[in-house]
């Protein structure tokens, strides 16, 4: 099984790490090219480009200036422990056992505007570059053009025939993948809440649920679609009536 998720804007480079093991990303050459372009941007440029506050612009300008290769355990951090948003709260990677971290390394892939695709233990330095950013890089007018088919090709390199591929990424990030070029079908779980008598996707809960599902897969060593349908963390249950072959709906 392979799972893709989105990164997070919030980062944590302070909490004590549960492992010293790390790996290196496959697209560091491309990441460096992006950083060289970002280094040229002033805080004011970044504010306009990313629609962020002056405070965040200054922070990310500093991050861009300090970004440099090679990555080591002293100047970078494993991706799954660096991201700190709702998905990662649901995953709670800090409380995984060593064997579970190893299994996660084989299963999970994090899509990233800066790094393309990251394994959980791939080192990264702090950044902010959402996939939807309209950054001009050479002849490319945005990051979707910049990454082109590379992310999809890398996923295909890792996927085996008939391997289960689970999309738990946001629409913004999954647009960087080209499903028609993948060698396997894409299964997309969605999470809905009953509110005022109606089923709704509520962003905060849906993001956390994506992380909870990754945790469920690791906790229960899920290998197939039927196992995935058993997801029941925090009150969710599979709804066969609302689901299709490629979209699995979980409600609570």
NORQUI-V886059 format. One record per residue. N is the residue number from 1. RES is the residue in three letters. NEAR is the number of other ideal C-beta (glycine too) atoms within 12 Angstrom. Layout:
BEGIN
n={N N}
res={RES RES}
near={NEAR NEAR}
END
This chain:
BEGIN
n={1 2 3 4 5 6 7 8 9 10 11 12 13 14 15 16 17 18 19 20 21 22 23 24 25 26 27 28 29 30 31 32 33 34 35 36 37 38 39 40 41 42 43 44 45 46 47 48 49 50 51 52 53 54 55 56 57 58 59 60 61 62 63 64 65 66 67 68 69 70 71 72 73 74 75 76 77 78 79 80 81 82 83 84 85 86 87 88 89 90 91 92 93 94 95 96 97 98 99 100 101 102 103 104 105 106 107 108 109 110 111 112 113 114 115 116 117 118 119 120 121 122 123 124 125 126 127 128 129 130 131 132 133 134 135 136 137 138 139 140 141 142 143 144 145 146 147 148 149 150 151 152 153 154 155 156 157 158 159 160 161 162 163 164 165 166 167 168 169 170 171 172 173 174 175 176 177 178 179 180 181 182 183 184 185 186 187 188 189 190 191 192 193 194 195 196 197 198 199 200 201 202 203 204 205 206 207 208 209 210 211 212 213 214 215 216 217 218 219 220 221 222 223 224 225 226 227 228 229 230 231 232 233 234 235 236 237 238 239 240 241 242 243 244 245 246 247 248 249 250 251 252}
res={UNK UNK UNK UNK UNK UNK UNK UNK UNK UNK UNK UNK UNK UNK UNK UNK UNK UNK UNK UNK UNK UNK UNK UNK UNK UNK UNK UNK UNK UNK UNK UNK UNK UNK UNK UNK UNK UNK UNK UNK UNK UNK UNK UNK UNK UNK UNK UNK UNK UNK UNK UNK UNK UNK UNK UNK UNK UNK UNK UNK UNK UNK UNK UNK UNK UNK UNK UNK UNK UNK UNK UNK UNK UNK UNK UNK UNK UNK UNK UNK UNK UNK UNK UNK UNK UNK UNK UNK UNK UNK UNK UNK UNK UNK UNK UNK UNK UNK UNK UNK UNK UNK UNK UNK UNK UNK UNK UNK UNK UNK UNK UNK UNK UNK UNK UNK UNK UNK UNK UNK UNK UNK UNK UNK UNK UNK UNK UNK UNK UNK UNK UNK UNK UNK UNK UNK UNK UNK UNK UNK UNK UNK UNK UNK UNK UNK UNK UNK UNK UNK UNK UNK UNK UNK UNK UNK UNK UNK UNK UNK UNK UNK UNK UNK UNK UNK UNK UNK UNK UNK UNK UNK UNK UNK UNK UNK UNK UNK UNK UNK UNK UNK UNK UNK UNK UNK UNK UNK UNK UNK UNK UNK UNK UNK UNK UNK UNK UNK UNK UNK UNK UNK UNK UNK UNK UNK UNK UNK UNK UNK UNK UNK UNK UNK UNK UNK UNK UNK UNK UNK UNK UNK UNK UNK UNK UNK UNK UNK UNK UNK UNK UNK UNK UNK UNK UNK UNK UNK UNK UNK UNK UNK UNK UNK UNK UNK UNK UNK UNK UNK UNK UNK}
near={33 38 44 43 46 41 42 36 29 19 28 24 25 11 19 11 24 21 25 16 20 29 24 23 33 23 33 28 17 30 39 25 24 35 34 20 26 36 22 17 29 19 24 15 21 34 21 17 30 31 14 24 16 16 13 22 25 19 24 36 29 21 28 34 22 19 31 18 23 18 30 16 21 12 17 34 33 39 45 47 38 37 41 27 26 29 40 39 26 34 42 29 38 24 18 30 17 16 14 29 32 20 26 39 30 24 35 44 45 48 45 42 41 44 45 42 41 44 37 41 36 35 33 46 39 35 40 39 40 30 37 22 36 20 34 19 29 15 9 20 13 25 37 29 20 30 36 23 20 28 39 31 22 30 36 24 17 26 27 15 11 14 24 28 34 40 36 46 38 32 19 21 36 30 25 42 39 21 23 12 18 27 21 25 21 31 32 30 42 35 41 28 25 19 13 8 7 11 20 18 24 21 20 18 29 33 33 31 39 44 40 33 43 45 37 32 39 36 24 22 19 27 20 17 25 14 22 30 26 22 38 21 27 21 17 31 23 27 22 16 11 18 23 16 11 19 21 35 28 37 30 25}
END
